[in-house]
């Protein structure tokens, strides 16, 4: 954090699946313009915040956390609240945590068909729209951000085409950017 003058830190992880299977979960891809609307930095258990960033999160979330806790993960709220306010994050390539996974993880390092089917079901049920709407309240608004949010909320075919065209701004991982394009074009908002 000192070397990069960052105010917030997250890292890649080693996912642990019982009985004894491990997988690297890389999170250190370069940040994208609006990635904080569609993903977190990593699992919140890897987050380290300088006092100024922690106080910002406290002030933004404050008492309103209870309104969001059932709809969006804390990891995402912290990342969105800080990134939308210009907080500089460093995401370490070194996996400094072993992150236990279980069959009922909604997110995380789920692997295999069951996890893929669960995520597809969430997407088809409007997870992207609900997620973006939930994060809207903790972000500093700008005309560009409002355009992305508005197009996600409307979801008309022109909006979905525009979102697909700009999908490189929404996810750090190249494969996930391709997936976002497909999801938008299919109307899975």
Beta strands, then each sheet from edge to edge (+ up, - down):
strand 1: 8-11
strand 2: 13-17
strand 3: 21-25
strand 4: 48-49
strand 5: 89-92
strand 6: 98-101
sheet 1: 4+ 1- 5-
sheet 2: 3+ 2- 6-
end
